[in-house]
């Protein structure tokens, strides 16, 4: 589950921010199989941790890993039969990706922080 980032992402290098958002948005277009998700999700976990720590080097490393995990770069292994939960899982994963893009694009501020800032 995507958490609010504890640090301001305003200081994140513009190119790193752009690359990060681009790859997350691209993942949503991949429609990866469950097997591919099992490879992608740990990388997303590392990316989220790097964002929480505002560690630009680790963020870049995770972005590169995600780019290399693209199903268009890795020859697909036999695709499993679709399962009954695939659509629900896809929706949950899409929601996770959307929340990540929103948080990165918005500098890591959560809804409460934006509301408080708007009152000033």
C-alpha positions in Angstrom: 0.0 0.0 0.0 1.3 3.4 -1.0 2.0 5.6 2.0 2.4 9.4 2.2 6.0 10.3 1.8 7.5 11.6 5.1 9.9 14.0 3.3 9.3 16.7 0.7 9.9 15.5 -2.8 10.2 19.1 -3.9 14.0 18.7 -3.7 13.9 15.7 -6.0 15.9 16.3 -9.2 13.5 17.2 -12.0 14.9 14.5 -14.4 14.6 11.8 -11.7 11.1 12.9 -10.9 10.1 12.8 -14.6 11.7 9.5 -15.2 10.0 8.0 -12.1 6.6 9.2 -13.1 7.2 8.1 -16.7 8.1 4.5 -15.7 5.2 4.2 -13.3 2.7 5.4 -15.9 4.3 3.0 -18.4 3.8 0.1 -16.1 0.1 0.7 -16.1 0.1 0.1 -19.9 2.1 -3.1 -19.7 -0.8 -5.3 -18.4 1.7 -7.6 -16.8 0.9 -11.2 -15.9 0.9 -12.4 -12.3 4.4 -13.8 -12.8 5.7 -10.4 -14.1 4.0 -8.6 -11.2 5.9 -10.9 -8.8 9.1 -9.4 -10.3 7.8 -5.8 -10.5 6.2 -5.4 -7.0 9.5 -5.8 -5.0 11.0 -3.1 -7.2 8.1 -0.8 -6.5 8.6 -1.5 -2.8 12.2 -0.5 -3.1 11.2 2.6 -5.1 8.7 3.6 -2.4 11.3 3.1 0.3 13.8 5.2 -1.6 11.2 8.0 -2.1 10.5 7.9 1.7 14.2 8.3 2.3 14.5 10.9 -0.5 17.5 8.8 -1.7 17.9 9.9 -5.3 20.6 7.2 -6.1 18.2 4.4 -4.9 15.3 6.0 -6.8 17.3 6.0 -10.0 18.4 2.4 -9.5 14.8 1.3 -9.0 13.7 3.2 -12.1 16.4 1.4 -14.1 15.3 -1.9 -12.6 11.7 -1.2 -13.6 12.7 -0.3 -17.1 14.6 -3.5 -17.4 11.6 -5.4 -16.1 9.4 -4.3 -19.0 7.7 -7.2 -20.6 8.8 -5.7 -23.9 12.4 -6.1 -22.9 12.2 -9.5 -21.3 11.0 -12.4 -23.5 7.8 -13.7 -21.9 7.9 -17.0 -20.2 4.8 -19.1 -20.9 1.8 -17.0 -20.0 -0.3 -18.7 -17.4 -4.0 -19.1 -17.8 -6.0 -16.1 -16.6 -7.2 -16.5 -13.1 -10.5 -15.3 -11.6 -9.0 -12.6 -9.5 -7.0 -11.0 -12.3 -9.2 -8.0 -12.9 -9.5 -7.2 -9.2 -5.7 -7.5 -8.8 -5.2 -5.4 -11.9 -7.4 -2.7 -10.4 -5.6 -2.8 -7.1 -2.2 -2.5 -8.9 -3.4 0.3 -11.1 -4.6 2.1 -8.0 -1.2 1.7 -6.4 0.5 3.1 -9.5 -1.9 6.0 -9.7 -1.3 6.9 -6.0 2.5 6.8 -6.5 2.3 9.1 -9.5 0.0 11.5 -7.6 2.3 11.6 -4.6 5.5 12.0 -6.7 3.9 14.7 -8.9 2.5 16.5 -5.9 5.9 16.7 -4.1 5.0 14.0 -1.6 2.4 16.0 0.3 -0.7 14.1 1.4 -4.3 15.5 1.3 -4.1 16.9 4.9 -0.9 18.7 4.2 -2.3 20.3 1.0 -5.5 21.3 2.9 -3.4 22.9 5.7 -1.2 24.7 3.2 -4.3 26.1 1.4 -5.6 27.6 4.6 -2.5 29.7 5.1 
